[in-house]
Every structure is written in structure tokens, then in C-alpha cells.
């Protein structure tokens, strides 16, 4: 469950730092602005649920690591003198890392979007606990006939609901689908990957390639920080339409609720400094 765009983007950052990668909706990185616009812009949150059926794990021992002739030919084109354009062209074609251990099989996956207020109870609105939301998400994902709460069902929207690997057209029979996975397995996750320069024998070219990869990662990090700042500015300046609701309590019990006018809430950057409350 992701409440903010940074939490989802951090999934890819952790994967990079730990030397692994998840599949499905996590397989392709998205820039933080794209993630914000798609999943979080209107005070929303999102969840990604995966149920993996691993058939086998493919692993290449360190002693067996060897470049094929096409990769070796590409490496041979790299020069001892560092040429940024040349090395970037190599990364554009061959990437920055090589996978050495992968999980293969099938996966059922769902991505659900919901308003963040789903978890926030007030005197006027209901909510559900985090554990209850997690239970409903799990039911939605794995149960053939999911038993979910009506409150959750009314307030969630499925963005993704599919299978990966096997006969993906068998959406209504999980047992039969699982039997087809072995005939058409898919890449589920990357358990381990290593940078290209680990396989380079020439010390100078190895250092050049390491430099090119680190430069690219630093550029991506800087771009992500700039996008995150832009989103902060957007949040601080956005206007939200709100409904004024008030109720009457008698002896500690709410007897009735009154809906009043609609108001416009300005962002924090439009408030006077003395009005800003920092949580």
C-alpha cells in the first residue's frame, strides 16, 4: 500500500541498491511526476498485490559468467580514452546491469486505487483499519469468490487485474491456469544482477564504464529530486473543493448532520506564515 508517490518510487530505488528487481507493475520504472499524476494527484493512494507461482529459479554461477560474442564485440568498441557519447551509446543499447539469477513462473496481480480518506475516520464519516484493508486486498487477489466488505468494494477502483505467464486467458479458473504455467513461464523477478563493468577484464575500460554508469545514476537521482520538489510546489499551491459538514451532539450522541455550502481550500503556500501548521 502506497500513500505517496515517493513510497512507490522508493521500491525501484531499494531494488537498485539491493541488486534485485520485482516484476509486474514494478518491472518498469516511472518518473515520479508520472506516478503522481496517475495514482496520487487527487488525494488518492494505491496498492499493488502480487501472488507468485514460482516454477524455478535460473541462476548463473560466478564461474560460468561469460560474455557472448555479440556482447564482447560491443565491449571491444569501447575506447581507453573516456568518450562520454560512446559510453552512453553502449548503455542505451546494452543497459547498465546483467541479470545472473531470475525467478520464473506465473503471477496474479492487481493494482487498486482508493481515496486516502478510506483509512481516516471522523465524527461524520466511516473508515476501515489498515489490517482490514489488507485483508480485503488479499481476498480480491487470491479468492475465486472474494468475500470483501461493501464499504471497500464501493470505494476501490481496479487499475490492473491480470495474470502473467501461462494461459492468461484463463481468468476464471486459477487451478487450470496454474497447470499451464509450466508451458509458458514468465520472468517474475530478478533475484540478483551485477553491473556490466564486473565482467570487463581491461582495467581502464572497466573504470570508464563504471564512471559512465555512476554518472547516469547520479543524473537520474538529480532529475528525480527536481521532480519531487515540483510536486511539493504543486501540492502546496493546489486548490481543493471541500464540503462543509457539521452536526449536533446531544449528551455525546450525534443526532443529525447538516450539509452546508462548498468552500475552496487553498494550498499551504498561499497561507500566511502564522497560519501554517506543521505536523
C-alpha positions in Angstrom: 0.0 0.0 0.0 1.5 3.3 -1.1 0.2 6.6 0.3 2.5 8.9 -1.6 4.4 8.8 -4.9 7.8 8.7 -3.1 6.9 5.4 -1.4 6.2 3.8 -4.8 9.3 5.2 -6.4 11.4 4.1 -3.4 10.5 0.5 -4.4 12.7 0.9 -7.5 15.4 2.7 -5.6 15.6 -0.1 -3.0 15.7 -2.7 -5.8 18.7 -1.0 -7.4 20.5 -0.7 -4.1 19.9 -4.3 -3.1 20.8 -5.7 -6.6 17.3 -7.2 -7.3 14.2 -6.3 -9.2 10.5 -7.1 -8.9 8.2 -7.9 -11.9 4.7 -7.0 -12.9 3.8 -3.4 -12.2 7.2 -2.9 -10.5 9.1 -4.1 -13.6 9.4 -0.7 -15.4 10.5 2.4 -13.6 8.3 5.5 -14.0 9.4 9.1 -13.2 7.9 10.5 -10.1 5.8 13.1 -11.9 4.1 10.4 -14.0 3.4 8.3 -10.8 2.0 11.4 -9.0 -0.3 12.3 -11.9 -1.6 8.7 -12.4 -2.1 7.5 -8.8 -1.8 10.2 -6.2 -2.9 13.6 -7.6 -6.4 13.8 -6.2 -5.6 12.8 -2.6 -5.5 9.2 -3.6 -3.4 6.2 -2.7 -2.7 2.9 -4.5 -1.8 -0.7 -3.7 -0.1 -3.4 -5.8 -0.8 -7.0 -4.8 1.0 -10.0 -6.3 0.6 -13.7 -5.9 3.6 -15.5 -7.4 3.7 -19.1 -8.5 7.4 -19.8 -9.0 8.3 -22.8 -11.2 12.0 -22.5 -11.0 14.9 -20.1 -10.4 17.5 -19.6 -13.0 21.0 -18.8 -11.7 24.4 -18.4 -13.4 27.3 -19.2 -11.0 30.1 -16.7 -11.0 32.5 -19.3 -12.5 30.2 -19.6 -15.5 29.8 -15.9 -16.3 31.0 -15.3 -19.8 30.0 -12.7 -22.4 28.6 -14.0 -25.7 30.3 -12.8 -28.9 27.8 -10.0 -29.5 28.3 -8.5 -26.1 32.1 -9.0 -26.4 32.1 -7.2 -29.8 30.2 -4.3 -28.2 32.8 -4.1 -25.3 35.6 -4.2 -27.9 34.3 -0.9 -29.4 34.8 1.0 -26.1 38.0 3.1 -26.0 40.6 3.6 -23.4 40.1 7.3 -23.6 36.8 8.1 -21.9 34.3 9.2 -24.6 31.0 10.2 -22.9 29.0 9.8 -26.1 30.4 6.4 -26.9 29.9 5.0 -23.4 26.4 6.4 -23.2 25.5 4.8 -26.5 26.7 1.5 -25.1 24.4 1.9 -22.0 21.5 2.9 -24.2 21.8 -0.4 -26.2 23.0 -2.8 -23.5 21.8 -1.3 -20.3 23.7 -0.9 -17.1 23.4 -4.3 -15.5 23.3 -8.0 -16.3 20.9 -10.4 -14.5 22.5 -13.5 -13.0 19.6 -15.0 -11.1 15.9 -14.9 -12.0 12.6 -16.3 -10.8 10.4 -17.8 -13.5 6.7 -18.9 -13.3 3.3 -17.2 -13.2 1.8 -14.3 -11.3 -1.7 -13.0 -10.5 -1.5 -9.2 -10.0 -3.8 -6.4 -9.1 -3.4 -2.7 -8.7 -6.1 -0.9 -6.8 -6.7 2.9 -6.3 -8.6 4.4 -3.5 -9.1 7.7 -1.6 -6.7 8.1 1.3 -9.6 9.0 3.5 -10.7 5.4 3.3 -8.4 4.9 6.3 -9.3 8.1 8.2 -12.4 8.0 10.4 -14.1 11.2 11.6 -17.2 12.0 13.6 -19.1 12.2 10.3 -17.5 9.5 8.1 -16.8 5.8 8.5 -13.4 4.2 7.6 -11.6 0.9 7.8 -8.5 -0.2 9.6 -5.2 -0.9 7.7 -5.4 -4.6 8.6 -9.0 -4.7 7.3 -7.9 -3.0 4.0 -5.0 -5.5 3.7 -7.4 -8.4 4.2 -9.8 -7.1 1.5 -7.0 -6.6 -0.9 -5.8 -10.2 -0.3 -9.3 -11.5 -0.8 -9.6 -9.6 -4.0 -6.4 -11.1 -5.3 -6.5 -14.8 -4.3 -10.1 -15.8 -3.6 -12.1 -17.2 -6.5 -15.2 -15.7 -4.9 -13.8 -12.9 -2.8 -15.6 -12.1 0.4 -15.0 -8.3 0.7 -16.6 -5.5 2.7 -19.2 -3.5 0.8 -17.5 -0.3 2.2 -14.3 -1.3 0.5 -16.0 -2.5 -2.7 -17.7 0.9 -3.2 -14.5 2.9 -2.8 -11.9 1.0 -4.7 -11.1 1.1 -8.4 -9.0 -1.7 -10.0 -6.4 -0.3 -12.4 -4.8 -3.6 -13.1 -6.2 -7.1 -12.8 -4.4 -9.7 -14.8 -2.2 -12.8 -14.9 1.4 -13.1 -16.2 2.7 -16.4 -17.5 0.8 -19.5 -18.6 -2.5 -19.1 -20.5 -3.5 -15.6 -19.4 -7.0 -16.1 -20.9 -7.9 -18.5 -18.1 -9.0 -15.7 -15.8 -11.9 -17.6 -14.1 -10.1 -20.8 -13.2 -7.0 -20.4 -11.1 -6.3 -24.2 -10.9 -6.3 -24.7 -14.6 -4.3 -21.6 -15.2 -1.6 -22.8 -12.7 -1.4 -26.0 -14.7 -0.5 -24.1 -17.9 2.4 -22.0 -16.3 5.0 -24.7 -17.0 4.3 -24.5 -20.7 4.6 -20.7 -20.9 6.5 -19.4 -17.9 7.3 -15.7 -17.5 10.0 -13.7 -15.8 8.6 -12.9 -12.3 11.6 -11.1 -10.7 15.3 -10.6 -10.8 16.9 -12.0 -7.7 20.4 -10.7 -8.5 22.0 -8.5 -11.1 25.5 -7.1 -11.5 26.9 -4.0 -13.2 28.4 -4.5 -16.7 31.9 -3.4 -15.5 32.2 -6.5 -13.3 32.7 -8.6 -16.4 35.4 -6.3 -18.0 39.0 -7.5 -17.9 40.6 -4.3 -19.2 41.2 -2.1 -16.1 40.9 1.2 -18.0 37.7 0.4 -19.8 36.3 -1.1 -16.6 36.9 2.1 -14.8 35.4 4.1 -17.7 32.3 2.0 -17.8 31.9 2.3 -14.0 32.2 6.1 -14.4 29.5 6.2 -17.1 27.1 4.1 -15.1 27.6 6.1 -11.9 27.1 9.3 -13.9 23.9 8.1 -15.3 22.6 7.0 -11.9 23.5 10.4 -10.4 21.7 12.2 -13.3 18.6 10.2 -12.7 18.7 10.9 -9.0 19.1 14.6 -9.6 16.1 14.6 -12.0 14.0 12.7 -9.5 14.8 15.2 -6.8 13.8 18.1 -9.1 10.5 16.3 -10.0 9.8 15.7 -6.3 10.3 19.4 -5.5 8.0 20.4 -8.3 5.3 18.0 -6.9 5.8 19.6 -3.5 5.2 23.0 -5.0 2.2 21.7 -6.9 0.6 20.3 -3.7 1.3 23.5 -1.8 -0.4 25.6 -4.4 -3.3 23.4 -5.4 -6.9 24.3 -4.5 -9.3 21.7 -3.2 -13.1 21.8 -3.1 -14.5 20.9 0.2 -18.0 20.4 1.6 -18.7 21.9 5.0 -20.5 19.4 7.2 -21.5 19.9 10.8 -23.6 18.0 13.3 -25.4 18.4 16.5 -24.4 16.4 19.6 -26.9 15.8 22.5 -25.5 14.0 25.5 -22.5 13.0 23.5 -24.5 11.4 20.7 -24.8 12.9 17.2 -28.5 13.3 16.4 -28.2 14.7 12.9 -25.8 16.1 10.3 -26.2 19.3 8.3 -24.6 19.8 4.8 -23.7 23.4 4.3 -22.0 25.3 1.4 -19.0 24.2 -0.6 -15.7 26.0 0.1 -12.4 26.2 -1.7 -9.3 25.3 0.3 -6.1 27.0 -0.8 -2.7 25.3 -0.6 -0.2 25.9 2.2 2.0 28.2 0.2 -1.0 30.6 -0.1 -1.4 30.9 3.6 0.2 33.5 5.8 3.2 32.1 7.7 1.4 32.3 11.1 -1.4 30.1 9.8 0.7 27.2 8.6 0.6 24.2 11.0 3.5 21.8 10.8 2.6 18.2 11.8 
